[in-house]
Amino acid sequence: MIMKKISVLLLLALVTLSCVSKKKYLALQQENGEIKSELQKTRVAKEDLEAKFSKIQERVDAYNSKIMSLKEENDAKLEVAENGTVISNATKNQMRETLKNVDQEKLSQAKTLKDSMNLAVAYNLRKTINESNINEDEDFAVNINETVVMISIADNMLFNTASYRLSPKADPILKKLADVINSEPSLDVMVEGHTDSRTINTANIADNWDLSVLRATSVVRKLQEKYNVAPEKLIAAGRSSYLPVASNDTPQDRAKNRRTRIIILPNIDKFFALMANDGTVISEDILD
C-alpha cells in the first residue's frame, strides 16, 4: 500500500515538472521569435538609413562638383584690361604672388594693371638671368625693358671674322642662353644678326643682309639641335648694318655694331599661369 502511494506521488511530480518545462520552452520560443522580429526590423531600418545616407552623399558630391566647376570657370574668366591686355583671374592670382617679391617702392608707382604685369615679368626674368650665371662685360650686355629681355653678344664671342659659322667658344654662351629659354615654356626668342657698314661679297655671302641672316640662323640651329630649344619658340632675323649702336668710323665702333642680339619675349598670360612664387602680403588695389 505504501509502495502504491509512493508511485502515485512520483507520477504526479513528473507530470507537474513536464508542464512547467513545456511552458518555459514555449515562452522562450516566443521570446526568440520576438528577438528575430526586432532584428529584422533593425536590419530594414539600417538598410533604409544607408540608402538615405547614400542619396545625401550623392547630393553633397554634386554640390561640391558644381562649386569646383564654378570656381574653375571663374578662374578661367578673362578680363580685358587697358590697352587691350587680356588676363585671367587665375593669372591675376599668380601675379599677386609674384608681386609680393617686387621692390615695394617700385610697386607703389604702378598705377595700372599693365604696370603691375611689367613689374612682375621683369622680376622673374631678372631672377632667371641671375640664376643662369650670365656675366655682363663689354662683349655681353643684358637689358630688360618692361617685359622684354635683350641680350647683345659681340660677334667675336660667337663667330670668326666675316664668317657665319659658330666657333667653339660660342658653346658656353649658347648653353646658358638655352638654360634661360628652356626654363620658361611661355617664352618666344628672336635672334637678330647685325653687321657693321663695310660691304662683303664672297662665294657664300652675297652682302651684309646675307651675313646677318646666316649668323642668326646659325645660332637658331645650334640652340635647337644641340641645346634642345623648341624650334617653335625661335625666330631668326637679319638686320644687316641698318641698326648700328655706334658710328662706323673707327674699328672700336664697328666692333660694337657687329653683334648678335637675342630678344626674349614672354607670352604674358602663359607666363604667369605657369609660375608661382613665395613672399609677403601686398596691397591688391591694383589688381582689383
C-alpha positions as CSV (number, residue, x, y, z in Angstrom):
1,M,0.0,0.0,0.0
2,I,2.8,2.3,0.9
3,M,4.6,1.5,-2.3
4,K,1.5,2.3,-4.3
5,K,1.2,5.7,-2.7
6,I,4.9,6.5,-3.5
7,S,4.4,5.6,-7.1
8,V,1.4,7.8,-7.4
9,L,3.3,10.7,-5.9
10,L,6.3,10.2,-8.2
11,L,3.9,10.2,-11.2
12,L,2.3,13.4,-10.1
13,A,5.7,15.1,-9.7
14,L,6.8,14.1,-13.2
15,V,3.6,15.4,-14.8
16,T,4.0,18.7,-12.9
17,L,7.6,19.1,-14.0
18,S,6.7,18.3,-17.6
19,C,4.1,21.0,-17.6
20,V,6.5,23.6,-16.2
21,S,9.2,22.8,-18.7
22,K,6.8,23.0,-21.7
23,K,5.6,26.4,-20.6
24,K,9.2,27.7,-20.3
25,Y,10.0,26.3,-23.7
26,L,7.0,28.0,-25.3
27,A,7.9,31.2,-23.5
28,L,11.5,31.0,-24.8
29,Q,10.3,30.3,-28.3
30,Q,8.0,33.3,-28.2
31,E,10.9,35.5,-26.9
32,N,13.2,34.2,-29.6
33,G,10.6,35.0,-32.2
34,E,10.2,38.5,-30.9
35,I,14.0,39.0,-30.9
36,K,14.3,37.8,-34.5
37,S,11.4,40.1,-35.5
38,E,13.2,43.1,-33.8
39,L,16.5,42.1,-35.5
40,Q,14.8,42.0,-38.9
41,K,13.2,45.5,-38.2
42,T,16.7,46.7,-37.2
43,R,18.2,45.4,-40.5
44,V,15.4,47.0,-42.5
45,A,16.0,50.3,-40.7
46,K,19.7,50.1,-41.2
47,E,19.3,49.5,-44.9
48,D,16.9,52.4,-45.2
49,L,19.3,54.7,-43.4
50,E,22.2,53.5,-45.6
51,A,20.1,54.3,-48.7
52,K,19.2,57.7,-47.4
53,F,22.8,58.4,-46.5
54,S,23.9,57.4,-50.0
55,K,21.4,59.8,-51.5
56,I,22.6,62.6,-49.2
57,Q,26.3,61.8,-50.2
58,E,25.4,62.0,-53.9
59,R,23.8,65.4,-53.3
60,V,26.9,66.6,-51.4
61,D,29.2,65.3,-54.1
62,A,27.1,67.0,-56.8
63,Y,27.2,70.3,-54.9
64,N,31.0,70.1,-54.4
65,S,31.4,69.3,-58.1
66,K,29.3,72.3,-59.0
67,I,31.2,74.6,-56.7
68,M,34.6,73.4,-58.2
69,S,33.2,73.9,-61.7
70,L,32.1,77.4,-60.9
71,K,35.5,78.2,-59.3
72,E,37.4,76.9,-62.3
73,E,35.0,78.8,-64.6
74,N,35.7,82.0,-62.6
75,D,39.5,81.4,-62.6
76,A,39.4,80.9,-66.3
77,K,37.3,84.0,-66.9
78,L,39.2,86.6,-69.0
79,E,39.4,90.2,-68.2
80,V,40.3,92.8,-70.8
81,A,42.5,95.5,-69.2
82,E,43.7,98.8,-70.6
83,N,45.5,98.7,-73.9
84,G,43.7,95.5,-74.8
85,T,45.7,93.4,-72.3
86,V,43.9,90.1,-71.6
87,I,44.4,88.3,-68.3
88,S,42.5,85.6,-66.5
89,N,41.6,85.6,-62.8
90,A,44.0,82.6,-62.2
91,T,46.8,84.6,-63.8
92,K,46.0,87.6,-61.7
93,N,46.3,85.4,-58.6
94,Q,49.7,84.2,-59.7
95,M,50.7,87.8,-60.4
96,R,49.8,88.8,-56.9
97,E,52.1,86.1,-55.6
98,T,55.0,87.4,-57.8
99,L,54.4,91.0,-56.8
100,K,55.0,90.1,-53.2
101,N,58.7,89.8,-54.1
102,V,58.9,93.1,-56.0
103,D,60.5,96.2,-54.5
104,Q,57.7,98.0,-52.6
105,E,58.8,101.4,-53.8
106,K,58.5,100.4,-57.4
107,L,55.2,98.7,-56.7
108,S,53.8,101.8,-55.2
109,Q,54.5,103.6,-58.5
110,A,52.4,101.0,-60.5
111,K,49.1,102.7,-61.3
112,T,47.6,100.3,-63.8
113,L,47.3,96.5,-64.4
114,K,49.8,96.7,-67.2
115,D,52.3,98.5,-64.9
116,S,51.9,95.6,-62.4
117,M,52.3,93.0,-65.1
118,N,55.5,94.6,-66.3
119,L,57.0,94.7,-62.8
120,A,56.2,91.0,-62.3
121,V,57.6,89.9,-65.6
122,A,60.7,91.9,-65.2
123,Y,61.2,90.4,-61.7
124,N,61.0,86.8,-62.9
125,L,63.2,87.4,-66.0
126,R,65.9,89.1,-63.9
127,K,65.7,86.2,-61.5
128,T,66.1,83.6,-64.3
129,I,69.0,85.6,-65.8
130,N,70.8,85.8,-62.4
131,E,70.3,82.1,-61.8
132,S,71.9,81.3,-65.2
133,N,75.2,82.9,-64.1
134,I,75.4,85.0,-67.2
135,N,78.1,87.7,-66.5
136,E,78.0,91.0,-68.3
137,D,81.0,92.7,-69.8
138,E,81.7,94.9,-72.8
139,D,81.1,92.0,-75.2
140,F,78.0,90.7,-73.5
141,A,75.2,93.0,-72.3
142,V,71.7,92.3,-70.8
143,N,68.9,94.9,-70.9
144,I,65.4,94.3,-69.5
145,N,62.8,96.7,-70.8
146,E,59.5,96.1,-69.2
147,T,58.5,92.6,-70.4
148,V,61.4,92.2,-73.0
149,V,64.9,90.9,-72.3
150,M,67.5,92.0,-74.9
151,I,70.9,90.3,-74.8
152,S,73.6,91.7,-77.1
153,I,76.7,89.5,-77.9
154,A,79.7,90.7,-79.7
155,D,80.5,88.8,-82.9
156,N,84.0,87.8,-81.7
157,M,82.4,85.7,-79.0
158,L,80.4,83.7,-81.5
159,F,82.0,83.9,-84.9
160,N,85.2,84.2,-86.7
161,T,85.7,87.4,-88.8
162,A,83.3,87.7,-91.8
163,S,82.1,84.1,-91.1
164,Y,78.6,82.8,-90.2
165,R,80.0,79.5,-88.8
166,L,79.9,79.4,-85.0
167,S,83.2,79.0,-83.3
168,P,83.7,76.5,-80.3
169,K,83.9,79.4,-77.8
170,A,80.2,80.1,-78.6
171,D,79.1,76.9,-76.8
172,P,79.3,78.1,-73.2
173,I,77.3,81.3,-74.0
174,L,74.6,79.5,-76.0
175,K,74.3,76.8,-73.3
176,K,73.5,79.5,-70.7
177,L,71.1,81.2,-73.1
178,A,69.4,77.8,-73.8
179,D,69.0,77.3,-70.0
180,V,67.2,80.6,-69.7
181,I,65.0,79.9,-72.7
182,N,64.2,76.3,-71.6
183,S,63.4,77.4,-68.0
184,E,60.2,79.1,-69.1
185,P,57.8,77.4,-71.5
186,S,56.0,80.6,-72.5
187,L,59.0,82.4,-74.0
188,D,59.5,83.3,-77.6
189,V,63.0,84.1,-78.8
190,M,64.1,86.3,-81.7
191,V,67.8,86.0,-82.8
192,E,68.9,89.1,-84.7
193,G,72.2,89.3,-86.7
194,H,73.8,92.7,-87.1
195,T,76.9,93.8,-89.1
196,D,79.0,96.9,-89.4
197,S,78.7,99.1,-92.6
198,R,81.6,97.6,-94.5
199,T,80.4,95.6,-97.5
200,I,81.1,92.0,-98.0
201,N,80.8,89.8,-101.1
202,T,82.1,86.2,-101.2
203,A,81.3,82.9,-102.9
204,N,78.9,82.1,-100.0
205,I,77.8,85.5,-98.8
206,A,76.2,88.0,-101.1
207,D,76.1,91.0,-98.8
208,N,75.6,92.2,-95.2
209,W,71.9,91.2,-95.4
210,D,73.0,87.7,-96.2
211,L,75.7,87.6,-93.5
212,S,73.3,88.9,-90.8
213,V,70.6,86.3,-91.7
214,L,73.1,83.4,-91.9
215,R,74.5,84.3,-88.5
216,A,71.1,84.4,-86.9
217,T,70.1,81.0,-88.4
218,S,73.4,79.5,-87.3
219,V,72.6,80.5,-83.7
220,V,69.0,79.2,-84.0
221,R,70.1,75.9,-85.4
222,K,72.6,75.4,-82.6
223,L,70.0,76.3,-79.9
224,Q,67.6,73.7,-81.4
225,E,69.9,70.9,-82.4
226,K,72.5,70.9,-79.5
227,Y,70.6,72.5,-76.6
228,N,67.1,71.2,-77.3
229,V,65.3,74.6,-77.5
230,A,61.8,74.0,-79.1
231,P,62.0,75.3,-82.7
232,E,58.5,76.9,-82.5
233,K,59.9,79.3,-79.9
234,L,62.7,80.5,-82.2
235,I,62.7,83.3,-84.8
236,A,65.7,84.1,-87.0
237,A,66.1,87.7,-88.4
238,G,68.9,89.6,-90.2
239,R,69.2,93.4,-89.8
240,S,72.3,94.0,-91.9
241,S,74.1,97.2,-90.9
242,Y,71.0,99.4,-90.6
243,L,70.6,99.4,-86.8
244,P,74.0,100.5,-85.6
245,V,74.6,101.2,-81.9
246,A,77.8,103.3,-82.6
247,S,79.3,105.1,-85.6
248,N,81.2,103.0,-88.2
249,D,84.2,105.4,-88.2
250,T,86.6,103.5,-86.0
251,P,87.5,99.9,-85.6
252,Q,86.2,100.0,-82.0
253,D,82.8,101.3,-83.0
254,R,82.5,98.9,-85.9
255,A,83.2,96.1,-83.5
256,K,80.2,97.3,-81.3
257,N,77.9,97.2,-84.4
258,R,78.9,93.6,-85.3
259,R,76.7,91.8,-82.8
260,T,74.0,89.2,-82.3
261,R,71.0,90.3,-80.3
262,I,68.8,87.8,-78.5
263,I,65.3,89.2,-77.8
264,I,63.3,87.1,-75.2
265,L,59.6,87.8,-75.4
266,P,57.3,86.3,-72.8
267,N,53.6,85.4,-73.5
268,I,52.1,87.3,-70.6
269,D,49.1,85.1,-69.8
270,K,51.0,81.8,-70.1
271,F,54.0,83.3,-68.3
272,F,52.0,83.9,-65.1
273,A,49.9,80.8,-65.4
274,L,53.0,78.6,-65.3
275,M,54.8,80.1,-62.3
276,A,54.3,80.5,-58.6
277,N,56.5,82.4,-56.0
278,D,56.5,82.9,-52.3
279,G,56.6,86.3,-50.5
280,T,54.8,88.6,-48.1
281,V,51.4,90.3,-48.3
282,I,50.9,93.4,-50.5
283,S,48.1,95.7,-51.4
284,E,45.7,94.2,-54.0
285,D,44.2,97.5,-55.1
286,I,45.9,97.5,-58.5
287,L,44.7,94.0,-59.3
288,D,41.0,94.5,-58.3
